[in-house]
Amino acid sequence: MQTLTLVLVLAMTLLLGGCGDHTAATHAAHDDAAEHGHDHGAGTEKLTHFTAHTELFVEFPPLVVGETSAFAAHLTTLADFRALTAGNVTVRLGGDDQPEETFSVAGPSQPGIFRPVAIPKYSGMRELSIEVTTPQFSVTHLLGPVTVFPDRHSAEAEAVADDDAGIGFTKEQQWKVDFATAEAVVRPVRTALRATGTLRAAPDGEALLTAPAAGQVRAAGGFPALGQAVRKGEVLAYLLPRLGGEADLATLQTAAGRARVENTLAEQELARMEGLYRDEAVPEKRLLAARAAAELARAELAAAQQRLGQYGGGGGGIPLRAPLAGTLADVRVSAGAYAQEGALLFHIVDRRKLWLELRVAEADAAGLGVPGGASFRAGGMERGIDIVAGDNGRLVAVGGVVDAVTRTVPVVFEFTPPSGVNLPIGMAVQAQVFVGAGHEAVAIPASSVLDESGVAVVYVQSGGESFERRMVRLGARDGDWVEVVDGLSAGQRVVSRGAYLVKLAEANTGAIGHGHAH
């Protein structure tokens, strides 16, 4: 309980500290609004706009001919939802049959916040745009029409009360934490069945190399290391059987030497007998006996050499060769260690193809049919991995028998792992098996949804720094996406990372307000 309290205190400290002191600083911001461009009083414009690269949240006071209007453009890079730290920002006022006016700033006053100052010369309904130029990209935020008033009196007459409704979560707070938003989109959503699974090597992509006899393991050059790539037939190490008995290396070397000498003598005796036989000095019986002795000597030499050859040519011991190309997933022995016969020495896996063995509950088995794919995620994975039959994988088999113990049906897929993703063999995963045809639906990232006592809740972005709590009704789950049946429209943006922090901010929005000194 004390740990939970400490976590909440730290979280609220982070939220309250996002922009500094939100009480004294807010009043100070109103006093120097002309300098900083963050007067949250009546008439302050607040606009939010997205491009492919950036999110813009801009605040500026009413535009009046001949008067200074300080902009506060908060720019977020959508690749990582962090503050844009460099670039040129240009405010453009055009249209209404008046010359175009531009006002630029060459960099941020602080990370993410650019402060161009506009002094308009022409009144009327003008088209406002803000251009952002960085070494990596250039984008234009088209913000639509704004009014440039001819004088201060006209601006004050048209001023409207600033609406700060919603949950306040400032850009400075968003940039400091793991935060992101995502757009609700219309996309195909497939019907899925929940399953648990285990990652396995393909049957022909795994080898367990064991000790053929008890003995000492000797390195063959550099000793194999975990994760090392090996070639088929490569000698990983040598095994020297224990000394003594017929397996003694010295004994086999002596036997091979003796067999060579006896073979040489037998060949010489055969040659001598053949010469004598030609001279009719010996009977044929003696020649036949010499030939038999020579043949036996050759056989004994071949057998001795074969036994000795199993020891790496007599120098290194029994060679332990990789039966397939792959990666060393496990190394159970070190150089010089003694291994018992049958002990596991090396585990080799070919990771180019893996198997996902899934278990579908008995109650869902009737709806399996012919699955078209699967999606799985394990602890620590930021995103799930999709397996699409005919694309990066294939369906291997669907079991036809319910396991008597687990009451599940096996489903096996083979797939090609994504490049750069390390998937340990034997890892347990949570998965989905896709069945049937997909249907078009509004969907959001599943990470956007908070479960509040059985009620699905999302936080919708109503402005750059404003959010709304929304209860939604969910449908099918498709990998990292979930269907929204009711409560959300396509095009609306939801908090996809950091929703719980916005939830914490919800309880304090009334206390801290939206005012902040940037």
Protein Blocks (a to p, Z undefined) as FASTA:
>chain_A
ZZmmmmmmmmmmmmmmmnopaklmmmmmmmmmmmnopafbehiacdddddfkbccddddd
dddehiacddddddddfklopacfbdcdddddeejiiacdddddfbdfbghiacdddddf
bgcjdddddddddfkbccdddebjadddfbfklmmmmpccddfedjdddfklmmmmccdd
dddddddddddddddddddddfklcccdddfbgcddddehjaddehiacdehiafbdcdd
deeijklmklmmmmmmmmmmmmmmmmmmmmmmmmmmmnopacfklmmmmmmmmmmmmmmm
mmmmmmmmmnonomnopcdddfbgcddfbdcbdehiacdehiafbdcddfkbccdddddd
fklmmmnmpafbdcdddehiabdcdddehilgccfbdcfbdcfklopacddddddddehi
acdehiacdddddedjddddddddfklpcceehiacddddfbfkbccdddddddddehjb
ccdfbhpaehiacdfehklmmmmmmmmmmmnombdcZZ
